[in-house]
């Protein structure tokens, strides 16, 4: 079952910041925006530092598949305790539909799959170097290069799974005798991903300069590179009722269950190549620095693997079929869309002493 995404607050906050910055730029008076001599600046090497706020997005899907319960079998103390079955159990861990004799050995976890679009807020710092113009015509083209370091603030994305896996807990409604498996809290499965905080990018492109209404604008198409890390999280928790020491007179304890926790976390690199477009405007001078607000967007196509799979095997001797030697296991699959997009707004401090 698909869970609601937790990334909406990031999206709304970033949109509000972007709209506020754009409105402020539009209200700046024209004389301040025309500060400096654009012809003189075009013939210099110009280093610059900038800061920006951005949005990062990528879609992904996931799935969870598992073996059957192969170890200690389900007994009348577990899922099969209910007869006739209550409707709320249908389609859960222990599907009670159909006659008992026709029910197959249940899966360790129900097979699930879904997808989600993750959106993260990004705070970036960038260094740039721009060359003198190459031509006096064709909007005075100049070559520029930049290198960026960014901090990503993102939530874990629930790509697949059901229920709420966590720490195992007994029922909270006081002493309960020999509860069924479904009464144990902390069971469920999850396939999740999370973009890690560090993001590195760089690019090279051509800047075209145009003065419009006393405002110096630069249009900057570029070829871009990006590196990020994805944390892949697989969680599978299941409580299997034991037949040994089954006594209706005893209060519930975990001794009545075999607790299965098949978890794993891996981190994978993703490298992307793509294109970008930036629009920059000189707005005023601060000592030797020209302040230049900008807005940009970039799209990257991930090169290399975008599909990841790992299987976690139950090493507990009680989690093995004694006849075949097969062990209980769960497989987590992750598939990312090849395209990653970024958009941002910020201000650049260009070193252009008078």
DRENMARMAR-680380 format. One line per 2 residues: number of its first residue (from 0); for each residue x, y, z of C-alpha. Coordinates in pm, 1 decimal. Last residue first. Layout:
REM DRENMARMAR-680380
NUM = X,Y,Z | ...
This chain:
REM DRENMARMAR-680380
353 = 3624.8,4953.9,-1041.0 | 3668.6,4607.1,-891.7
351 = 3468.5,4325.8,-1062.6 | 3462.6,4022.5,-830.0
349 = 3119.0,3871.6,-894.9 | 2910.0,3794.1,-583.6
347 = 2628.1,3569.5,-706.8 | 2274.3,3558.5,-566.0
345 = 2028.1,3271.6,-559.5 | 1740.5,3086.3,-721.5
343 = 1718.5,2715.9,-789.9 | 1590.5,2429.4,-998.8
341 = 1711.5,2069.6,-1004.3 | 1600.1,1764.9,-1200.0
339 = 1712.0,1403.3,-1192.4 | 1632.1,1179.0,-1488.6
337 = 1705.7,805.0,-1505.9 | 1397.2,707.8,-1301.0
335 = 1506.9,494.2,-1010.3 | 1428.1,126.0,-956.8
333 = 1464.0,-33.3,-613.3 | 1410.3,-401.6,-528.6
331 = 1402.4,-563.1,-184.2 | 1411.8,-942.2,-153.9
329 = 1306.6,-1126.9,162.7 | 1435.5,-1461.4,286.4
327 = 1341.0,-1774.4,477.8 | 1594.5,-2052.2,440.3
325 = 1586.0,-2362.5,225.0 | 1737.4,-2671.6,390.2
323 = 1497.4,-2894.0,197.2 | 1337.1,-3100.5,476.3
321 = 1421.1,-2889.7,779.6 | 1281.9,-2573.7,611.6
319 = 1489.0,-2300.7,774.0 | 1398.4,-2005.6,998.5
317 = 1455.4,-2196.3,1323.2 | 1828.0,-2213.6,1241.3
315 = 1831.1,-1829.5,1243.0 | 2029.3,-1707.2,940.9
313 = 1722.5,-1547.8,778.7 | 1838.0,-1434.1,435.4
311 = 1830.7,-1071.8,314.2 | 1817.7,-1021.6,-61.8
309 = 1941.7,-713.9,-244.9 | 1832.8,-546.0,-564.4
307 = 1928.7,-217.3,-729.5 | 1817.6,-61.0,-1058.2
305 = 1959.5,279.9,-1162.9 | 2302.1,152.7,-1263.7
303 = 2529.0,361.7,-1484.0 | 2470.9,711.1,-1616.8
301 = 2196.5,915.1,-1452.3 | 2045.2,1173.7,-1684.5
299 = 2067.8,1523.6,-1543.3 | 1833.8,1821.8,-1580.5
297 = 1918.8,2171.4,-1467.7 | 1726.4,2491.1,-1391.3
295 = 1842.1,2840.3,-1307.4 | 1758.1,3175.4,-1147.5
293 = 2007.1,3451.4,-1082.8 | 2076.6,3754.2,-864.3
291 = 2398.3,3938.8,-950.8 | 2573.2,4152.0,-689.4
289 = 2887.3,4310.5,-832.6 | 3175.0,4296.3,-590.2
287 = 3460.3,4544.5,-546.4 | 3260.8,4743.6,-286.1
285 = 2902.3,4616.5,-293.8 | 2765.4,4702.6,-637.3
283 = 2415.7,4665.2,-777.4 | 2163.9,4444.3,-956.6
281 = 2351.2,4259.3,-1231.6 | 2111.4,3998.9,-1378.3
279 = 2159.3,3626.0,-1433.5 | 1951.4,3376.6,-1629.7
277 = 2071.8,3016.1,-1605.0 | 2016.2,2713.2,-1826.3
275 = 2141.9,2362.9,-1760.7 | 2224.6,2043.1,-1944.2
273 = 2290.8,1685.4,-1843.4 | 2525.3,1423.2,-1704.0
271 = 2450.5,1227.1,-1385.7 | 2648.3,1006.4,-1149.1
269 = 2468.8,799.9,-883.6 | 2652.9,634.9,-594.9
267 = 2484.8,361.8,-389.1 | 2445.2,322.6,-13.1
265 = 2312.3,2.2,144.4 | 2086.4,-70.1,441.5
263 = 1961.9,-415.0,541.2 | 1685.2,-560.7,755.0
261 = 1542.5,-911.8,799.4 | 1394.6,-915.0,1150.9
259 = 1211.1,-1238.3,1243.4 | 1077.5,-1283.2,1596.8
257 = 978.8,-1642.4,1679.4 | 689.9,-1611.6,1920.5
255 = 552.6,-1749.1,2250.2 | 868.0,-1647.3,2437.3
253 = 775.2,-1291.4,2340.9 | 536.9,-1294.2,2632.5
251 = 158.8,-1308.4,2663.3 | 15.8,-1414.2,2998.7
249 = 0.2,-1785.6,3058.7 | -324.2,-1978.0,3121.1
247 = -381.2,-2046.5,2751.9 | -63.0,-2251.3,2739.8
245 = 154.4,-2308.1,2432.0 | 494.4,-2409.7,2562.1
243 = 607.9,-2498.4,2208.9 | 379.6,-2410.8,1918.2
241 = 551.4,-2084.5,1831.8 | 373.5,-1793.4,1664.8
239 = 574.2,-1613.4,1398.5 | 641.0,-1240.4,1455.1
237 = 751.5,-1062.4,1137.3 | 972.5,-761.4,1064.8
235 = 1110.8,-672.0,720.7 | 1303.2,-349.5,655.7
233 = 1502.3,-264.1,342.2 | 1671.0,75.2,315.3
231 = 1857.4,212.1,14.1 | 2063.9,527.5,75.9
229 = 2115.3,717.5,-248.9 | 2434.2,916.2,-300.3
227 = 2479.2,1210.7,-535.8 | 2715.4,1320.3,-811.4
225 = 2626.4,1579.3,-1077.2 | 2771.5,1693.5,-1413.4
223 = 2645.3,1976.5,-1636.5 | 2675.9,2119.3,-1989.4
221 = 2576.2,2484.8,-1993.5 | 2341.3,2753.2,-2124.3
219 = 2404.9,3096.2,-1967.3 | 2188.6,3398.4,-2050.2
217 = 2340.5,3711.3,-1899.6 | 2145.8,4028.7,-1834.4
215 = 2272.9,4381.7,-1778.0 | 1981.9,4611.2,-1691.6
213 = 1959.1,4957.4,-1842.4 | 1628.2,4868.2,-2011.9
211 = 1785.1,4555.7,-2166.0 | 2163.6,4515.3,-2184.6
209 = 2258.2,4175.6,-2331.6 | 2533.6,3930.3,-2245.4
207 = 2566.1,3568.5,-2364.4 | 2739.8,3321.1,-2132.4
205 = 2879.9,2992.4,-2265.3 | 2907.4,2670.7,-2065.9
203 = 3094.7,2447.7,-1824.3 | 2953.6,2254.7,-1530.5
201 = 3007.5,2113.2,-1185.5 | 2810.9,1923.5,-921.5
199 = 2858.9,1766.9,-578.3 | 2575.4,1663.1,-344.3
197 = 2627.4,1581.8,24.5 | 2316.6,1521.0,239.2
195 = 2223.5,1168.1,124.6 | 1916.6,1112.5,-90.6
193 = 1684.5,867.1,86.0 | 1530.6,538.8,-22.3
191 = 1274.9,303.0,128.2 | 1158.4,-56.6,81.2
189 = 943.5,-139.6,382.0 | 788.7,-442.3,550.4
187 = 559.2,-504.0,842.6 | 547.5,-598.7,1208.9
185 = 613.2,-352.1,1492.4 | 308.6,-443.9,1701.1
183 = 211.9,-797.8,1792.3 | -166.3,-843.4,1774.8
181 = -147.5,-983.2,1422.3 | 42.0,-1286.0,1547.4
179 = -243.2,-1399.2,1767.2 | -230.6,-1326.6,2137.6
177 = -163.9,-1602.4,2392.0 | -332.5,-1437.9,2690.9
175 = -354.5,-1060.7,2697.7 | -253.8,-867.2,3007.4
173 = -325.4,-496.7,2950.5 | -442.4,-330.3,2629.5
171 = -91.5,-243.7,2505.7 | -39.9,-551.5,2288.2
169 = 321.0,-677.0,2290.5 | 583.9,-471.5,2112.2
167 = 840.1,-548.0,1840.2 | 1048.3,-246.7,1740.9
165 = 961.1,-111.5,1399.1 | 772.0,-213.4,1089.0
163 = 453.0,-18.2,1023.7 | 200.1,-196.5,798.7
161 = 281.1,-245.7,431.6 | 571.9,-213.4,192.3
159 = 684.7,-12.5,-107.4 | 856.7,314.0,-204.8
157 = 841.5,490.2,130.0 | 1072.6,785.4,71.4
155 = 1308.7,890.4,350.0 | 1308.0,1266.3,387.2
153 = 1536.0,1519.9,222.1 | 1763.7,1809.3,319.9
151 = 2045.0,1823.2,65.0 | 2357.9,2029.6,131.8
149 = 2538.2,2145.0,-181.4 | 2892.7,2185.9,-311.4
147 = 2930.0,2343.2,-652.5 | 3195.2,2389.0,-922.2
145 = 3156.4,2640.9,-1205.3 | 3295.0,2709.9,-1550.9
143 = 3244.5,3005.3,-1783.8 | 3314.8,3082.5,-2151.2
141 = 3210.8,3420.5,-2286.8 | 2992.1,3511.6,-2585.0
139 = 2956.5,3885.9,-2665.2 | 2589.0,3889.0,-2771.4
137 = 2671.4,3758.8,-3122.1 | 2926.2,4038.1,-3181.7
135 = 3237.4,4160.0,-2998.7 | 3365.7,3803.7,-2989.3
133 = 3544.7,3582.2,-2732.0 | 3439.6,3782.9,-2432.4
131 = 3669.9,3771.9,-2132.0 | 3652.0,3447.2,-1934.6
129 = 3418.8,3357.0,-1646.0 | 3520.8,3171.3,-1329.3
127 = 3263.1,3032.6,-1087.6 | 3255.6,2901.4,-729.6
125 = 2928.9,2764.6,-590.8 | 2760.7,2716.4,-254.1
123 = 2428.3,2533.3,-236.1 | 2132.7,2478.0,-5.2
121 = 1900.8,2201.9,-127.2 | 1540.2,2117.1,-39.6
119 = 1439.0,1765.2,-134.7 | 1163.0,1620.4,-349.5
117 = 1104.7,1246.6,-382.0 | 854.8,1119.4,-634.7
115 = 700.8,792.1,-519.8 | 642.1,439.5,-644.6
113 = 463.1,117.9,-545.9 | 516.6,-254.8,-498.2
111 = 396.8,-516.0,-250.1 | 433.8,-892.6,-200.8
109 = 289.0,-995.4,135.9 | 559.0,-1079.1,391.6
107 = 670.0,-1421.7,520.1 | 435.3,-1568.4,264.4
105 = 160.2,-1795.8,387.4 | 159.7,-2176.8,344.2
103 = -132.6,-2222.0,113.5 | -492.2,-2221.0,240.0
101 = -699.9,-2502.2,96.9 | -726.8,-2708.0,419.3
99 = -838.7,-2403.0,613.4 | -1128.5,-2330.1,379.2
97 = -1115.6,-1998.5,192.4 | -1016.9,-1649.4,308.4
95 = -815.8,-1605.9,628.7 | -523.7,-1410.6,480.2
93 = -258.9,-1399.2,750.7 | -26.7,-1107.3,689.6
91 = -314.6,-896.3,558.6 | -541.0,-951.7,256.2
89 = -841.0,-1056.0,463.4 | -781.8,-995.5,832.7
87 = -1042.0,-717.8,862.5 | -1317.2,-957.0,753.1
85 = -1302.2,-1161.7,1077.0 | -1228.7,-1528.4,1004.7
83 = -1471.7,-1806.4,1100.0 | -1252.4,-1931.7,1250.2
81 = -964.9,-1728.9,1392.2 | -671.0,-1914.2,1549.0
79 = -524.9,-1986.4,1206.8 | -288.2,-1688.8,1217.7
77 = -106.8,-1804.3,1526.8 | -197.9,-2034.9,1813.1
75 = -365.2,-2276.5,1574.3 | -21.2,-2315.5,1422.2
73 = 197.0,-2135.1,1171.5 | 503.6,-2337.9,1097.4
71 = 845.6,-2302.4,1264.6 | 1074.0,-2249.9,967.5
69 = 968.4,-2203.5,608.3 | 728.9,-1908.1,628.0
67 = 700.4,-1846.2,255.6 | 969.2,-1658.1,68.2
65 = 962.5,-1282.5,25.7 | 893.4,-1001.2,-216.9
63 = 914.8,-625.7,-152.5 | 899.1,-369.9,-432.9
61 = 1026.5,-23.7,-515.1 | 972.3,270.1,-745.3
59 = 1163.2,593.7,-798.8 | 1107.4,951.3,-912.8
57 = 1369.2,1223.4,-878.3 | 1356.9,1582.3,-754.6
55 = 1591.3,1847.4,-617.4 | 1473.2,2196.9,-523.9
53 = 1717.6,2480.9,-474.9 | 1837.6,2762.6,-251.6
51 = 2144.3,2949.0,-368.5 | 2480.7,3091.9,-271.5
49 = 2737.4,3237.6,-507.0 | 3108.4,3303.4,-544.5
47 = 3265.5,3477.9,-841.7 | 3580.3,3507.7,-1051.2
45 = 3571.7,3746.7,-1350.5 | 3841.6,3746.1,-1620.6
43 = 3796.8,4080.6,-1782.8 | 3695.0,4221.2,-2123.0
41 = 3317.5,4202.1,-2065.9 | 3347.1,4407.8,-1746.2
39 = 3460.9,4715.6,-1938.2 | 3168.7,4692.3,-2180.4
37 = 2920.5,4633.2,-1896.0 | 3021.4,4951.4,-1710.4
35 = 2892.0,4932.9,-1355.2 | 2557.3,4990.0,-1187.2
33 = 2254.4,4947.0,-1413.3 | 2045.9,4760.3,-1159.2
31 = 2065.7,5041.6,-909.0 | 1930.5,5290.2,-1161.8
29 = 1640.1,5053.1,-1250.7 | 1489.1,5044.0,-903.6
27 = 1448.5,4700.2,-742.6 | 1082.4,4593.2,-725.7
25 = 1117.0,4307.5,-974.9 | 1404.0,4160.1,-776.2
23 = 1197.2,4154.0,-457.3 | 912.4,3971.8,-631.4
21 = 1151.1,3705.2,-761.4 | 1298.7,3655.1,-415.0
19 = 954.3,3616.2,-254.8 | 837.8,3374.4,-525.8
17 = 1148.8,3157.2,-481.2 | 1113.4,3150.7,-102.6
15 = 745.6,3052.7,-127.2 | 820.6,2774.7,-375.5
13 = 1098.8,2638.7,-152.5 | 863.4,2621.0,144.7
11 = 588.6,2449.8,-54.2 | 819.9,2185.1,-195.2
9 = 984.1,2110.4,137.8 | 641.2,2077.4,305.8
7 = 531.3,1830.4,31.0 | 817.7,1584.2,87.0
5 = 653.0,1348.4,335.8 | 488.1,1138.3,66.1
3 = 168.3,955.3,150.3 | 209.1,578.2,183.0
1 = 139.6,335.9,-99.4 | 0.0,0.0,0.0
